[in-house]
């Protein structure tokens, strides 16, 4: 029977068409596992989270009460949300400045002719912090910021700047920036490594020709390298935006949102709403707010940079 079907298909479809169909089927076979993973672990949870945001849900009850838009009304009236949003955008600003801007400068320097030897050593040196557990780094920096015997205050006192010594994590004016500083130390090297990969794809012949034409380091960077790694930089910006809008681990490990709500972010407040206040529906609404802001910022960046346009 299968043989008869094949004969029938051959009468209808050309041999070339069958080959194209088989090739397309093979492509779908290879892509299907990734699509299934996306559906199961990304799109399905996102849709369920959207549904949950319209309910009043508790970990101690099997019943869900539909409340419509009440969670969103509470969201926009909540002063902690405004504080968390402000902190997230502060986090975004400094992350873009250091991780993207600083990472770009580090990448350009490491791939320049200034570094004749030891490039692998310096790449490793900058990359290592990004693979260390955030719990370990949080404990390390908590000790560094310790008011009495911490390394930072001890250094300031040694240099004669006693007036600058402070309880960095206990002060509502400095706690957030202390955590941001730690985060930039950890992830700037990771951003630099991603940009280095893009720089290594720039044609050496083009760079060599520009040198013969008298181009210096900054001229090469501005007119040749950066325009050709535009898509790579855009990806790094999107990754950085995503991390900064979803930041949770650093806050939870070091201050848990305190003192007061001075270091509260949307991600940390979502966790607090769910597991401390037992408001899972409200936490879902916060999660949707994070999703919307992240997607909008990513699309704006892609449109502004012309991501994916070869022209």
N, C-alpha and C positions, 0 to 999 in steps of 0.2 A: 504493500500500500504506500509506504513512504517513497518507494521508487517511482510509483505512478504519479505521486504528488510532485516529485522533483521534475519528472518529464513534463508535467502540465505547466509548472512554473517556467521551465525553459522555453516553452512555446509562447509564453506571455511576456516574459522579461528577458532582455538580452543577457548574454553571458557577462558583459561588462557591468550591467546593472546589478547582477547577483553578487559580483565581486565587491562592488561598492556597498551593497547592503550588508554583506558579511563583515566588511571592515568597520562599518558603522556600529554593527552589533557588538563587535569586539571592544570598540571604544566605550559603549554604554556599559559593558560588563566591567571594565576597569574603573569607570567613574561611579558605578552604582554603590559600592561600599562607602565611599566618601559622602554621597548624597544621603544614604541611609543614616550614617552617623550624624550628619547635620540635622536631619529631620528629627531623630530621636533625642539628641542631646542639646540642640540649639532651638530649632523652630517650635517643636512641641512644648518644651518648658516655657518659651516666651508666650505662646498662645495661652497656656494654662495660667501663667502668671497674670495675664491680662484679664482672664475670667475671674480669678481669685480676688482681684482688686475691687470687684463689685460686691464682695461678700464680707460679712463680719465673721471672722474665723478665729477659733481658739484651739490650742493644743489639747485642751481638757474637755473638748466636746466633739462629738461626731457629726453634729448638725451644723450646717452652714446657713446663715441668714442673709438673704439678698437685701442689700441696702442701696443699690443704685450708685449714685455719684457721691455719696456721703464721705467716702474715704478721700476723694479728691477735693471736696470742699474743706475737709479738715486739713488736708495737705497744704493748701494755699493759705490757710489761716494760721498755720503753725509757725511761731517765731523761730523755732529750732531749725526748720527747713530753710528759712532765709539765711540763718547763720551758716548752715551746712553748705548751701549753694555758694555763698560768698567764699567760704574756705576752699571749696572745690575749684572755683575759678582762680583763686590765688595760687592754688596748687598747679593748675593748668599753666598759668603764666610763667611761673618759675621753672616748671618742668620743660616747657618749650624753650625757654631761654638757655637753660643749662644742658638739658639732654640733647636737644636738636642743635641749638647754636654752638654750645660747647663741644658736643659730640662731633659736629662738622669740622670745627677747628682742629680738634685732636686727630680726626681722620686725615685731614689735609696735611697736617704736620707729619704724621707717621708715614704717609705715603709719599712724602716729598724727598728731595735729594738731600735735605738737611740730616736725615737719619741714614747714615751709611751702613751701620751695623746694629744688630740688636733689635730689629723691627719685631721679630716674633716675641722677644722678651717683653717689649713695651705693650704689644697687643695683649699678651697674657696678663700683664700687670693691670691694665685698665679693665679687662674683662672679668677677672676673678671675683670682684665684689658682687657681680650680678648673679653668681651661682651659689653664693652663701645664703643659708637659710635666714629669712627675715627675723625669725625668733632670736637667732644668734646675734645678728646685727643690732636688733632692738635692745638686747641685753647689754651689748658692747657700748652702744651710744647712751644708754641710760646711765651707765657708769661714767662715761665721758662727761655727761651733762650734770652729774651729781654736784650739788652746791658746795659741799665742804671739801671732799677729797677727789672730786672729779678732775680729769685731765685738763679740760678746757679752762676751768676757773683757776687751777693751779698754775697753768701756763700764763694766764693773764696777770695773776699776782706776781709771778716771777719776773714778768716784763715790766712791772710797775703800773699796770692798769687795774688796780684793785677796784676802782669805781665801776668797771665794766662787768665784774663778776656778778653772776645772778643765778637764781634757781630757774634754769632755763625751761624745764618741763613743768614747773609749778607756777609759772607766771603766765597769766592769760595773754599777755602781749608778746611773749617770746616763744611759747610752747609750739605753736603751729610752724613757725619758721625754723625752729630747731629740728622738727620732724622732716620738714621739706629739705633742709640741708643734708640730713642723713640719706634721704631718698635719692637726691641728686648724686651723692657720692657713690651710691650703689648702682645706679642705672645709666649714668652718663657713658660709661665704658661700653655698655651693651649697645647703646645707640651708635656710638663711634664705630663699633665692629660692623654693624649693618651698613653704615655709610662707606666703610672701607671696601666692602664687597662691591658696592656700586662703582667706586673709584677705580678698582682693579679691572673693571670692564671697559674703561676708557682706553681707546687705542694708544699704545705707546708711540706709534709712528706719528700720530697727531701731536702729542706732547713734545716729541723730539723735534718736529718741524717748527713748533712754536718757539722752542728754545733757540733754534738757529735764526729765527726771525727777531730775536731779542726780547721775547716775553719773559718777564720775571715770575717769581712764585705767585704773587697776588694776581697778576694779569692772567696767568694760566688758570688759577682757581676761579676767577670771576667770569672769564669769557669762554673757557673751554670745559673745565671739570664740572662746575656747578650746573650749567645748563644741561649737561649730558647725564647727570645723576638726579635730575628733577623728580623722576618717578620714585626713586629710592628714598629721597628726602621726604616726599609726600607720604610714603608708607610709614616712615619713622615718625612723622608728625601724627598720623592717625593712631599708631600704636601708643604714642605718648599721651595723646588726648584720651584714649580709651583707659589707660592705666590711671591717669590723673582724675578722671571722672569716677572711676570705680575704686579708688584707693580705700583700703580697709585694713590690711594687715599691719601696716606701719602705725596707724592710729590706735588700733586695738592693743597692740603689743606694748606701746610706749605710754599712752595716756588714757585709752578707752574713751576718748572724746572730751576728757577734762583738760584743765580744771573748769568746772561748770560745764559749759558746752563750747568752750573756746576753740577746741580742735575737732569739733564734730564735723563729719563729712556725710554726704548722702549714703555712701556705702556702710559706714559705721552706724549711722542712725537707723538704716533699714534693719541691720542686725539687732540693734537695741530694741526697736519696735517689735520685732518678731519674738525674740527670746527673753527679753527682760519685761516688756509690757504685754506680751501675749496678744499682740495685734497683728496677726498674719495677713489679713486683708489690707491693712494700712501699710504694712511692709511691702506688699505686692505693688501698691500704688506708688510707693517711693521707687521701687525697682523700675517701674514703667517710666517714671520721670527721668531716671538715669539713662534708660534706653533711648528715650526721645532726644534728650540733649546730646548724647554721644553720636547718634545717627545724624542729627542735623549738623553738628560741627564737622563730622567726617565728610558729609556731602558738600558742605560749603568749601572745605579745604580742597576736595577733589575738583570742584568746579573752578575755583580760583586758580589752582595750579595747572589746570588742563590735564589732569592725570589720565594717562593712557593715550593721549593724542600725539601721534608721532610727529606731526607738523610743529 
